[in-house]
Amino acid sequence: MSRTRTALLAAMALVAGATGTAFAVDPGAAGVAAVPCTVDYKIQNQWSTGFTAAVTVTNNSAAKSSWSLKWSYAGNQKVTSGWNAKLSQSGAAVTAANETYNAQLATGGSVSFGFQGSYSGSNAIPATFTLDGVTCNVDDGGPGGPTDPPDPGGPSNRVDNPYSGAKVYVNPEWSANAAAEPGGSRVANQPTGVWLDRIAAINGAGGKMGLRAHLEEALRQKGSGELVVQFVIYNLPGRDCSALASNGELKADEIGRYKTDYIDPIKAILADPKYASLRIVTTVEIDSLPNLVTNTGSRPTAVPQCDVMKANGNYVKGVGYALNKLGDVPNVYNYVDAGHHGWIGWDDNFGPTATIMKEAATAEGATVNDVHGFITNTANYSALKENNFTINDTVAGKSVRESKWVDWNRYLDELSYAQAFRNQLVSAGFNSNIGMLIDTSRNGWGGAARPTGPGATTSVDTYVDGGRYDRRFNAGNWCNQSGAGLGERPQASPATGIDAYVWMKPPGESDGSSKAIPNDEGKGFDRMCDPTYTGNPRNNNNMSGALPDAPVSGHWFSAQFRQLMQNAYPPLS
């Protein structure tokens, strides 16, 4: 489940019934008087008998201490519930009045609210809105008028779940690497994410395809059906402050360069009308916002560089800017990275992480409507579903939560975490129909080491350790994990609240080098990628569990890919 959005101009003059055609007023044009107020009414999601809508009102007149917006439906639409406004309906006429906390509406200020409604037949957008009796979206009586041509884009065709009924793009570069490995042809046709992990990746670097080249190939693969193409937006200033292996090219204070040299060019390419028929999914800045919660301040896991990024606000600003700009493209679906259960599943991380995601989603001009959903387990190894024990089990007088592996976490696996965190995000203010993605590219944990039942009940630790699929030393281990396997193949709508299982991390691409390797990609050496490393507070001082002889992050790691195929679950045929 996810939201869809009808993209209308914020200053439209009128909407012509069911066609959704919009005529825009330009208040700055010669001979056109100022528009006293504008209303942006967007259908976020629509099904056979109902819909959800988001409304943003901008006041261009004198400041208000209270407000009331009114409109009438041409059909039989009924408002059934709402948020951030007091909504009432009499016949076709609807009134939305302020709540006490959003009554103030300054000159030039905006306020947003939303609602769910029912309908049958057509669901035309209202033609006229009035704010405190003044008609919005038209000039206030001066010369001129709404003479701009219709918006050529009209309403977007954004759908509830972009993966539903669609093929997903197969990256020919990854596919060739996979097919070149013994037995790799069994998975070489699987769709994977394309990582834009530096500015040079936009146009193509080191002989690799750039963004436009991937989009052109996506159009070829699309044919006459629907196709999703997946891009990872991954180049924040001071990127990945707690992991040197994936540090990026931009310094902590280079937020301006991030905007102008990275996000703006990506947005310009994605907005090319040539690619309007593609469903473009973006995974926005993995491993950024959760770091501001778990690795800052007085926590034993704190990292000085993460404190820097929290203080300068550039993770929040960068994510907000990316969501705002990319969310303007009608066929782009933004999914924000939400960590994984072995990172965020504890009580002191769970709520604060949702809160900071809301902060980022309303920064730099972004709104929650720019967020289509969230993704968990990106490039990680957390098992999708642990079947041999539950979080509520008790063994030898102790809760499973007391085991060394679970360590008081509330979640055992990614599916339970993703579904619960989705609810937390809605509580934090995100739209109630957001959807989740789970990266299953390397969390299968199959092969001979996969348990077939729970462990011995002699202690809570033998019970958990003997039954868990995830064979890492610690759930905080993230680099090139030994024993891992390919997980569930990409598929749409696999579980409640889950838009898709995806392979956002291309299997076989390294997480980081096992030793320091000079490179021109800004990627350092992290001891968590060293098989001899005995750990730190972030993994409870366990061994790293990393494979030896790994290349720099993002480079092909043949030995890992072969192991992932060997340990795949479900097994490869």
C-alpha positions as CSV (number, residue, x, y, z in Angstrom):
1,M,0.0,0.0,0.0
2,S,1.3,3.5,-0.8
3,R,-0.1,6.8,-1.7
4,T,-0.6,8.2,-5.2
5,R,-0.7,11.8,-6.0
6,T,-2.6,13.9,-8.6
7,A,-0.1,16.5,-9.5
8,L,-1.9,19.8,-9.9
9,L,-0.4,23.3,-10.1
10,A,-0.5,25.0,-6.7
11,A,-1.9,28.1,-8.3
12,M,-4.5,26.6,-10.7
13,A,-7.3,28.7,-11.9
14,L,-9.9,26.0,-12.2
15,V,-10.2,22.3,-12.6
16,A,-12.5,21.0,-15.3
17,G,-14.5,18.2,-13.8
18,A,-13.4,14.6,-14.3
19,T,-10.7,15.6,-16.8
20,G,-8.5,17.3,-14.2
21,T,-7.3,19.9,-16.6
22,A,-5.7,22.8,-14.8
23,F,-5.3,26.4,-15.8
24,A,-2.7,28.3,-13.9
25,V,-2.7,31.9,-12.8
26,D,0.6,33.7,-12.8
27,P,0.3,36.5,-10.2
28,G,3.5,38.2,-11.5
29,A,2.3,38.4,-15.1
30,A,1.6,41.9,-16.5
31,G,-2.0,42.9,-16.0
32,V,-2.8,40.1,-13.6
33,A,-3.8,40.9,-10.1
34,A,-2.6,38.9,-7.1
35,V,-4.3,35.6,-6.3
36,P,-5.8,36.0,-2.8
37,C,-5.3,32.3,-2.0
38,T,-4.4,29.1,-3.7
39,V,-5.6,25.6,-3.1
40,D,-3.7,22.4,-4.1
41,Y,-6.1,19.5,-3.9
42,K,-4.4,16.2,-4.6
43,I,-5.9,12.7,-4.9
44,Q,-3.3,10.6,-3.1
45,N,-4.9,7.2,-3.5
46,Q,-8.1,6.0,-5.2
47,W,-9.8,2.6,-5.4
48,S,-13.2,1.4,-6.6
49,T,-15.3,2.9,-3.8
50,G,-13.0,5.4,-2.0
51,F,-10.0,7.7,-2.0
52,T,-7.7,9.8,0.1
53,A,-6.8,13.4,-0.6
54,A,-4.3,16.0,0.6
55,V,-5.1,19.7,0.5
56,T,-2.7,22.6,0.9
57,V,-4.1,26.1,1.3
58,T,-1.8,29.2,0.8
59,N,-3.0,32.6,2.1
60,N,-1.8,35.6,0.0
61,S,-4.0,38.1,1.8
62,A,-3.9,39.6,5.3
63,A,-2.8,37.2,8.1
64,K,-5.6,35.2,9.7
65,S,-6.2,34.0,13.2
66,S,-8.6,31.4,12.0
67,W,-9.7,30.0,8.6
68,S,-12.4,28.1,6.9
69,L,-12.1,26.5,3.4
70,K,-15.2,25.4,1.5
71,W,-15.9,23.5,-1.7
72,S,-18.7,21.5,-3.3
73,Y,-18.5,18.2,-5.1
74,A,-20.1,17.6,-8.5
75,G,-20.7,13.9,-7.8
76,N,-21.6,11.9,-4.7
77,Q,-18.3,12.1,-2.8
78,K,-18.6,11.9,0.9
79,V,-15.9,12.8,3.4
80,T,-15.7,10.0,6.0
81,S,-12.7,11.0,8.1
82,G,-10.0,13.6,8.2
83,W,-6.9,14.9,9.9
84,N,-5.4,18.4,10.7
85,A,-8.7,20.1,10.1
86,K,-12.3,19.9,11.3
87,L,-14.3,18.6,8.4
88,S,-18.1,18.7,7.9
89,Q,-20.3,18.0,5.0
90,S,-23.9,19.0,4.1
91,G,-25.1,17.5,0.8
92,A,-22.3,18.2,-1.7
93,A,-20.9,21.2,0.3
94,V,-17.8,20.5,2.4
95,T,-16.3,22.8,5.0
96,A,-12.7,22.4,6.4
97,A,-12.0,24.6,9.5
98,N,-8.8,25.0,11.4
99,E,-7.8,23.1,14.5
100,T,-6.6,25.1,17.5
101,Y,-3.0,24.3,16.7
102,N,-3.1,25.5,13.0
103,A,-5.4,28.4,13.3
104,Q,-2.8,31.1,12.5
105,L,-2.3,31.6,8.8
106,A,0.2,34.3,8.0
107,T,0.4,36.2,4.7
108,G,2.2,33.9,2.4
109,G,1.7,31.0,4.8
110,S,0.3,27.6,4.1
111,V,-1.6,24.9,6.0
112,S,-2.2,21.3,4.9
113,F,-4.8,18.7,5.9
114,G,-6.1,15.5,4.5
115,F,-9.1,13.2,4.5
116,Q,-10.6,9.9,3.3
117,G,-13.8,9.8,1.3
118,S,-16.1,7.5,-0.5
119,Y,-17.6,7.8,-4.0
120,S,-19.2,5.9,-6.9
121,G,-18.9,6.7,-10.5
122,S,-16.6,9.6,-11.2
123,N,-14.4,11.4,-8.6
124,A,-14.0,14.8,-10.1
125,I,-11.8,17.4,-8.4
126,P,-13.9,20.3,-7.1
127,A,-13.9,23.3,-9.5
128,T,-14.1,26.1,-6.9
129,F,-12.6,26.7,-3.4
130,T,-13.3,29.6,-1.1
131,L,-11.2,30.7,1.9
132,D,-13.3,32.7,4.3
133,G,-15.7,33.5,1.5
134,V,-13.0,34.6,-1.0
135,T,-12.6,32.5,-4.1
136,C,-9.1,31.0,-4.5
137,N,-7.1,30.2,-7.5
138,V,-8.4,33.1,-9.5
139,D,-7.3,36.8,-9.5
140,D,-9.0,39.2,-7.2
141,G,-10.8,41.3,-9.8
142,G,-8.0,43.2,-11.4
143,P,-7.4,43.3,-15.2
144,G,-6.3,40.2,-16.9
145,G,-7.2,36.8,-15.7
146,P,-6.3,33.1,-15.9
147,T,-4.9,33.1,-19.4
148,D,-2.1,30.6,-19.1
149,P,-2.4,27.5,-21.2
150,P,-3.5,24.2,-19.6
151,D,-0.9,22.2,-17.6
152,P,0.3,19.7,-20.2
153,G,1.0,17.1,-17.6
154,G,-2.4,17.2,-16.0
155,P,-3.0,14.7,-13.1
156,S,-0.2,12.1,-12.7
157,N,-0.8,8.4,-13.2
158,R,1.0,7.6,-9.9
159,V,-0.4,4.4,-8.5
160,D,-0.9,3.0,-5.1
161,N,1.8,0.4,-5.3
162,P,4.2,0.9,-8.2
163,Y,5.3,-2.7,-8.2
164,S,1.8,-4.0,-8.7
165,G,1.2,-5.3,-12.2
166,A,4.7,-4.2,-13.4
167,K,7.9,-5.7,-14.4
168,V,11.1,-4.4,-12.7
169,Y,14.2,-3.3,-14.5
170,V,17.1,-5.7,-14.9
171,N,20.4,-3.8,-14.8
172,P,22.3,-5.3,-17.8
173,E,25.7,-4.5,-16.1
174,W,24.8,-6.5,-13.0
175,S,23.2,-9.2,-15.0
176,A,26.3,-9.7,-17.1
177,N,28.4,-10.0,-13.9
178,A,26.0,-12.6,-12.4
179,A,25.7,-14.6,-15.6
180,A,29.5,-14.8,-15.8
181,E,29.6,-16.8,-12.5
182,P,29.1,-20.6,-12.5
183,G,25.4,-21.1,-12.0
184,G,24.8,-17.3,-12.1
185,S,22.4,-17.6,-15.1
186,R,19.8,-18.8,-12.6
187,V,19.4,-15.3,-11.1
188,A,20.9,-13.1,-13.8
189,N,17.4,-12.0,-14.9
190,Q,16.5,-10.7,-11.4
191,P,15.9,-6.9,-11.0
192,T,18.3,-5.0,-8.8
193,G,18.8,-1.4,-7.7
194,V,21.0,1.0,-9.5
195,W,23.3,3.0,-7.1
196,L,24.0,6.6,-7.8
197,D,26.7,6.8,-5.1
198,R,28.6,9.8,-6.5
199,I,28.2,12.7,-8.8
200,A,30.1,11.0,-11.6
201,A,27.6,8.1,-11.5
202,I,24.9,10.4,-13.0
203,N,26.6,10.6,-16.3
204,G,28.5,7.3,-16.0
205,A,31.9,6.7,-14.5
206,G,34.6,4.1,-15.2
207,G,32.9,2.9,-18.3
208,K,29.6,2.2,-16.5
209,M,26.2,3.3,-17.6
210,G,24.9,6.6,-16.4
211,L,21.3,7.6,-15.4
212,R,20.1,8.3,-18.9
213,A,21.5,5.1,-20.2
214,H,19.7,3.1,-17.6
215,L,16.4,5.0,-18.3
216,E,16.8,4.4,-22.1
217,E,17.4,0.7,-21.4
218,A,14.4,0.7,-19.1
219,L,12.2,2.0,-21.9
220,R,13.4,-0.8,-24.1
221,Q,12.6,-3.4,-21.4
222,K,9.2,-1.8,-20.7
223,G,7.7,-2.6,-24.1
224,S,3.9,-2.0,-23.9
225,G,3.5,-3.0,-20.2
226,E,4.4,-1.2,-17.0
227,L,8.0,-1.2,-15.6
228,V,9.6,-0.1,-12.4
229,V,13.2,1.1,-12.4
230,Q,14.9,1.4,-9.0
231,F,17.6,4.0,-8.1
232,V,19.5,4.4,-4.8
233,I,20.1,8.1,-4.0
234,Y,23.2,7.9,-1.9
235,N,25.6,10.8,-1.8
236,L,24.8,13.0,1.3
237,P,27.5,15.3,2.6
238,G,29.4,13.4,5.3
239,R,27.7,10.3,4.2
240,D,27.4,7.2,6.4
241,C,29.1,8.9,9.4
242,S,29.6,5.6,11.3
243,A,31.0,3.4,8.5
244,L,34.2,4.4,6.7
245,A,33.7,1.8,4.0
246,S,30.8,3.7,2.5
247,N,32.0,7.3,3.2
248,G,31.2,9.5,0.2
249,E,32.8,12.2,-1.8
250,L,31.1,15.2,-0.2
251,K,32.5,16.8,3.0
252,A,30.2,17.4,6.0
253,D,29.5,21.0,5.0
254,E,29.0,20.6,1.2
255,I,25.2,20.7,1.3
256,G,25.1,23.3,-1.4
257,R,27.1,21.0,-3.8
258,Y,24.8,18.1,-2.9
259,K,21.8,20.1,-4.0
260,T,23.2,21.8,-7.2
261,D,25.6,19.1,-8.5
262,Y,23.8,15.9,-7.4
263,I,20.1,16.2,-6.7
264,D,19.2,18.9,-9.2
265,P,20.8,17.0,-12.2
266,I,19.1,13.8,-11.2
267,K,15.8,15.6,-10.9
268,A,16.3,17.2,-14.4
269,I,16.9,13.8,-16.0
270,L,14.0,12.0,-14.2
271,A,11.7,14.8,-15.2
272,D,12.4,14.5,-18.9
273,P,8.9,13.7,-20.4
274,K,10.6,11.0,-22.4
275,Y,10.6,8.9,-19.3
276,A,7.1,9.7,-18.0
277,S,5.8,6.2,-18.7
278,L,8.3,4.6,-16.3
279,R,7.6,4.0,-12.6
280,I,10.7,5.4,-11.0
281,V,11.4,4.2,-7.5
282,T,14.0,6.0,-5.5
283,T,15.6,4.7,-2.2
284,V,16.6,7.9,-0.5
285,E,19.9,8.1,1.4
286,I,20.4,4.8,3.3
287,D,22.1,4.7,6.7
288,S,21.7,8.5,7.2
289,L,18.8,9.5,9.5
290,P,19.0,6.4,11.8
291,N,22.7,7.4,12.5
292,L,21.5,10.6,14.0
293,V,19.5,8.7,16.6
294,T,21.8,5.7,17.5
295,N,25.3,7.1,17.0
296,T,25.2,10.5,18.6
297,G,25.4,12.2,22.0
298,S,26.3,10.3,25.1
299,R,25.5,6.8,23.8
300,P,28.3,4.3,23.9
301,T,27.8,3.8,20.2
302,A,28.4,7.5,19.5
303,V,30.7,8.5,16.6
304,P,32.1,12.0,16.5
305,Q,31.4,12.4,12.8
306,C,27.7,11.6,13.5
307,D,27.6,14.3,16.1
308,V,28.9,16.7,13.5
309,M,26.1,15.7,11.0
310,K,23.5,16.1,13.7
311,A,24.8,19.5,14.7
312,N,25.0,20.9,11.1
313,G,21.6,19.4,10.1
314,N,22.8,18.5,6.7
315,Y,21.4,14.9,6.8
316,V,17.9,16.3,7.5
317,K,18.3,19.1,5.0
318,G,19.7,16.8,2.3
319,V,17.0,14.2,2.7
320,G,14.3,16.9,2.7
321,Y,15.7,18.6,-0.4
322,A,15.9,15.2,-2.3
323,L,12.3,14.4,-1.3
324,N,11.1,17.8,-2.3
325,K,12.8,17.9,-5.7
326,L,12.3,14.3,-6.7
327,G,8.8,14.3,-5.4
328,D,7.9,17.0,-7.9
329,V,8.3,14.4,-10.7
330,P,4.9,12.8,-11.2
331,N,6.2,9.3,-11.9
332,V,8.8,9.2,-9.1
333,Y,8.0,7.2,-5.9
334,N,10.3,8.1,-3.0
335,Y,11.0,5.5,-0.4
336,V,13.1,6.6,2.6
337,D,15.6,4.2,4.2
338,A,14.4,3.1,7.7
339,G,17.4,1.0,8.9
340,H,16.6,-2.6,10.0
341,H,15.3,-4.4,13.1
342,G,18.8,-5.1,14.5
343,W,19.5,-1.3,14.5
344,I,16.2,0.5,15.2
345,G,14.2,-2.2,17.0
346,W,14.9,-1.1,20.5
347,D,12.5,1.1,22.4
348,D,14.9,4.0,22.7
349,N,15.5,4.0,18.9
350,F,12.1,3.1,17.5
351,G,10.1,6.2,18.2
352,P,12.9,8.8,17.9
353,T,13.8,7.4,14.4
354,A,10.3,7.9,13.2
355,T,10.3,11.4,14.6
356,I,13.5,12.4,12.8
357,M,12.2,11.0,9.6
358,K,9.2,13.2,9.9
359,E,11.5,16.2,10.5
360,A,13.4,15.4,7.3
361,A,10.3,14.8,5.3
362,T,9.1,18.4,6.2
363,A,12.5,20.1,5.7
364,E,13.6,22.1,2.7
365,G,10.2,22.4,1.2
366,A,9.3,18.7,1.4
367,T,6.0,17.4,2.8
368,V,4.9,14.0,3.9
369,N,3.2,13.7,0.5
370,D,6.6,13.5,-1.1
371,V,7.2,10.2,0.7
372,H,5.6,7.2,-0.9
373,G,6.9,4.8,1.6
374,F,10.0,3.4,3.4
375,I,12.5,0.6,2.9
376,T,14.1,-1.6,5.5
377,N,17.2,-3.9,5.5
378,T,18.8,-2.0,2.5
379,A,22.1,-3.7,1.8
380,N,21.8,-5.7,5.1
381,Y,21.4,-9.3,6.2
382,S,18.5,-9.4,8.7
383,A,16.4,-12.5,8.2
384,L,13.0,-11.9,6.7
385,K,11.1,-14.1,9.1
386,E,12.3,-16.2,12.0
387,N,10.0,-19.2,12.3
388,N,11.5,-21.3,15.0
389,F,10.7,-19.0,18.0
390,T,8.8,-15.9,18.8
391,I,9.5,-12.7,20.8
392,N,6.9,-13.9,23.4
393,D,8.6,-17.3,24.1
394,T,10.0,-18.0,27.6
395,V,12.7,-20.6,28.2
396,A,14.2,-21.7,31.5
397,G,12.3,-18.8,33.2
398,K,13.7,-16.2,30.8
399,S,12.1,-14.3,28.0
400,V,13.6,-14.6,24.5
401,R,14.2,-10.9,24.7
402,E,16.8,-11.6,27.4
403,S,18.9,-13.8,25.2
404,K,22.3,-12.5,24.0
405,W,21.2,-12.5,20.4
406,V,17.9,-10.6,20.9
407,D,19.4,-8.4,23.6
408,W,16.0,-6.8,24.6
409,N,15.1,-5.9,21.1
410,R,11.3,-6.1,20.4
411,Y,11.7,-7.6,16.9
412,L,13.3,-10.8,15.7
413,D,13.2,-10.2,12.0
414,E,12.5,-7.7,9.2
415,L,8.9,-8.5,8.4
416,S,7.7,-7.9,11.9
417,Y,9.8,-4.8,12.2
418,A,8.8,-3.3,8.9
419,Q,5.1,-3.7,9.6
420,A,5.4,-2.3,13.1
421,F,7.6,0.6,12.1
422,R,5.1,1.5,9.3
423,N,2.5,1.9,12.1
424,Q,4.9,4.1,14.1
425,L,5.5,6.3,11.0
426,V,1.8,6.8,10.5
427,S,1.6,7.8,14.2
428,A,4.4,10.3,13.6
429,G,2.4,12.0,10.9
430,F,3.0,10.2,7.7
431,N,0.1,9.3,5.4
432,S,-1.8,6.2,6.5
433,N,-1.4,4.4,3.2
434,I,2.4,4.5,3.0
435,G,4.0,1.2,1.9
436,M,7.1,-0.6,2.9
437,L,9.9,-2.3,0.9
438,I,12.2,-5.0,2.3
439,D,15.6,-5.7,0.8
440,T,15.8,-9.5,0.6
441,S,18.9,-9.6,-1.6
442,R,21.1,-11.2,1.0
443,N,19.0,-12.4,3.9
444,G,18.1,-15.9,2.9
445,W,20.5,-17.7,5.3
446,G,19.9,-21.1,3.7
447,G,22.3,-23.9,3.1
448,A,23.4,-26.6,5.5
449,A,23.6,-24.2,8.4
450,R,19.9,-23.3,8.3
451,P,18.1,-24.7,11.4
452,T,15.0,-26.8,10.9
453,G,13.6,-26.1,14.4
454,P,14.2,-24.4,17.7
455,G,17.3,-25.0,19.7
456,A,17.6,-26.9,23.0
457,T,15.6,-25.5,25.9
458,T,18.5,-25.8,28.4
459,S,18.8,-22.0,28.3
460,V,17.3,-19.1,26.5
461,D,20.5,-18.7,24.6
462,T,20.7,-22.3,23.4
463,Y,17.1,-22.0,22.4
464,V,17.5,-18.9,20.3
465,D,21.0,-19.6,18.9
466,G,20.0,-23.1,17.9
467,G,16.9,-22.0,16.1
468,R,17.8,-18.7,14.4
469,Y,18.2,-18.5,10.7
470,D,20.4,-15.4,10.9
471,R,23.9,-16.8,11.6
472,R,25.8,-13.6,12.2
473,F,27.8,-13.1,15.4
474,N,25.7,-10.0,16.1
475,A,22.8,-8.3,14.3
476,G,24.9,-5.1,14.1
477,N,27.4,-6.8,11.7
478,W,26.8,-5.4,8.2
479,C,29.9,-6.0,6.0
480,N,30.2,-8.9,3.6
481,Q,28.8,-11.4,6.0
482,S,30.1,-15.0,5.9
483,G,27.4,-17.6,5.4
484,A,24.7,-15.4,4.0
485,G,22.5,-16.4,1.1
486,L,20.2,-14.9,-1.5
487,G,16.7,-14.2,0.0
488,E,13.2,-14.1,-1.3
489,R,13.1,-13.2,-5.0
490,P,11.7,-9.8,-5.8
491,Q,7.9,-9.8,-5.7
492,A,5.1,-7.4,-5.3
493,S,2.6,-7.2,-2.4
494,P,4.0,-10.2,-0.5
495,A,2.5,-9.3,2.9
496,T,0.2,-6.7,4.7
497,G,1.7,-3.2,4.4
498,I,4.6,-4.4,2.2
499,D,4.7,-3.0,-1.4
500,A,7.4,-5.4,-2.4
501,Y,10.4,-7.5,-1.6
502,V,13.3,-6.1,-3.6
503,W,16.9,-6.7,-4.3
504,M,17.9,-3.1,-3.8
505,K,21.5,-4.1,-3.0
506,P,22.8,-6.0,-6.1
507,P,24.0,-9.3,-4.7
508,G,27.7,-9.8,-5.4
509,E,28.6,-6.1,-5.0
510,S,31.0,-5.7,-2.0
511,D,30.0,-3.8,1.1
512,G,33.6,-2.6,1.7
513,S,37.2,-3.8,1.4
514,S,38.8,-6.2,3.8
515,K,41.9,-4.0,4.0
516,A,42.8,-0.5,2.9
517,I,42.6,-0.1,-0.9
518,P,43.4,3.3,-2.5
519,N,40.5,4.5,-4.7
520,D,39.2,7.7,-6.3
521,E,35.6,7.1,-5.0
522,G,36.1,8.6,-1.5
523,K,35.6,5.1,0.1
524,G,37.6,4.4,3.2
525,F,38.6,1.2,5.1
526,D,36.3,0.1,7.9
527,R,37.5,-2.5,10.4
528,M,34.0,-4.0,10.3
529,C,35.0,-5.4,6.9
530,D,38.2,-7.0,8.3
531,P,37.6,-10.7,9.2
532,T,40.1,-10.4,12.0
533,Y,38.3,-7.5,13.7
534,T,37.0,-8.2,17.2
535,G,34.3,-5.5,17.2
536,N,33.2,-2.4,19.0
537,P,30.2,-1.2,21.1
538,R,28.0,-1.1,18.0
539,N,28.2,-4.9,17.6
540,N,28.7,-5.7,21.3
541,N,32.3,-6.4,20.7
542,N,31.8,-9.4,18.6
543,M,33.9,-10.6,15.6
544,S,33.0,-8.8,12.4
545,G,32.0,-12.0,10.5
546,A,33.2,-10.5,7.3
547,L,34.5,-12.4,4.3
548,P,38.2,-12.1,3.4
549,D,39.7,-10.6,0.3
550,A,36.8,-8.2,-0.4
551,P,37.2,-5.3,-2.9
552,V,36.1,-1.7,-2.4
553,S,32.3,-1.2,-1.8
554,G,30.2,-1.5,-4.9
555,H,32.9,-3.5,-6.8
556,W,32.2,-7.1,-7.9
557,F,33.0,-9.7,-5.3
558,S,32.9,-13.1,-7.0
559,A,33.5,-15.2,-3.9
560,Q,30.6,-13.6,-2.1
561,F,28.2,-14.0,-5.0
562,R,29.0,-17.7,-5.2
563,Q,28.4,-18.1,-1.5
564,L,25.1,-16.2,-1.8
565,M,23.9,-18.6,-4.5
566,Q,25.1,-21.6,-2.5
567,N,23.2,-20.5,0.6
568,A,20.1,-19.1,-1.1
569,Y,16.7,-19.6,0.6
570,P,14.4,-20.4,-1.1
571,P,17.1,-22.5,-2.7
572,L,18.0,-22.0,-6.4
573,S,16.9,-24.7,-8.7
